[in-house]
């Protein structure tokens, strides 16, 4: 694993500690990732204490600025995690992640434990923070709509191996690996009138998921692939552009017999249906956030939803997000994350943001 040109795979704990200022993580479970015996101030201020970072106006002021940045009330400084909803807890985790102004943030299923409306607010918050601080995200997720919404490049993994990687729009419109095609066909259609529409066919994979400890020889997907042949059992396919040149130059697929657009159309799995479905679901994330309202706080310290405010064409530099839809395949991709140098960091100095509602009923 390389970070900014440096191999960090075998670094000792002592050498990793200063590197963690640039590498931070957002955890999947907003409940177990926060110590229930510590106040919010102690949790969010821990990175300053562990790294020995001094702020201009003190740690308390810096923590309160971070809480305001993620849409929480600075008065929440002395509250405990059990006093917050799931979405608010995830905001606390995001505030802790941003304390040291990292350059790379690894988000492990950041919204999977939240309700849909709260997911929209957290995803849009992450997008706004990325634009403001120049962050690079590596997002690990199963939800294809979230992946499409937040990523610039997408990598699809099966049993710990990347089987396809490319720009978001190209990969969703022209999936080439059989596993990616199966994933796209499994995207739920929110409109009942379109569920049985022509041109959409669900790909049902047969067999059980092999053990990641003892994966199949050759191509790891061959035991469930409808295109598998003898060569698939003996030679692992390289990650390379399709030989027919039908995709973008930076679209790579690890398959001896990639699926063409003509095959998908012939079998009723047209790329237009998969791409349109995923695009509609991605748009629903913004719609669920609701229109901007006044910023008057609620009694529990929340406020109004974040306005979507997304730029459809341009986003910051984003490392590959990983779709990992099978159990036991959460291994990180072997492709190194390349992160550009950002501006000098000013610890404890943040622009306050208006509050946002996280009323998920928890």
Helices and strands as residue ranges (DSSP letters): E 2-3, E 6-7, H 13-19, E 23-26, H 40-51, H 59-69, G 74-78, G 81-83, H 86-98, E 104-108, H 116-133, E 136-141, H 144-150, E 153-158, E 161-167, H 168-173, H 178-185, G 192-194, G 222-224, H 230-234, E 252-253, H 261-266, H 271-289, E 321-323
